[in-house]
Amino acid sequence: MEAARKVLAAGAWQEAIAGYLGLIAAYPAADQAPEAVKGIDGARAGMLKDAEQKAAADARTIADLRKSNDGNLARSEALQRDLEKARSETAKAAAAGGSTSAAASSAAQAGDIAASRKKSRGCNR
């Protein structure tokens, strides 16, 4: 009985229940049997209290994770919008700059051709 009381006091609920049940199984008619039943009830109450505290802590953790996830999701969506905007602006700039670049490239090629012709004419003379 004393060992079961000690583990009950230490919060080792399952060990306490096992100890009290062992006592009742070995000595069902003993004067200590009612005290063992009370010990089992105390261990059960301790287990219930621990489970409720754990459930409350888990609920807080879940709420914190959801809040963090919501914030991360919002940031991700904002970054996705920024990326799409940057892609669109880059495509527009490339289209606008591409025409200018093509014209500049053609002009440069024409200038190169003209310079080449002048050089070749000078060499032929």
C-alpha positions, 0 to 999 in steps of 0.5 A: 500500500505504501509503495502505491501511495508513493507513486500516486504522490509522484503522479505516476498514475498507471503505476499507482493503479497497478499497485492498488489493483495488485493489492486488491487482487491479492487481498480483496477482503483486507481492511485496506481495500477501500483505501486502494479503491480510493487510490485508484480513483485518485489516480484516475482523477490525476490522469484526467487532469493531466489529459485536460491540461495536455489537451488545453496545451495542444489546443494553444499550440494548434491555434499558434500554428494556425495563426503562423500558417495564416501569416505565412500563407498571406506572405506567400500569396503576396510574394506570388502576386509580386512575382506575377507583377514582375513577370508581367512588367518584364514581359512588357519591357522586353516586348517594348525594348525588343522592338527597339533592340531589334531596330537598333540591331538592324541599324547596327548591322546595316552600319556594319555592312556599310562599313564593310563595303567601304573597307572592301571598296578601299581595298579594291582601289 
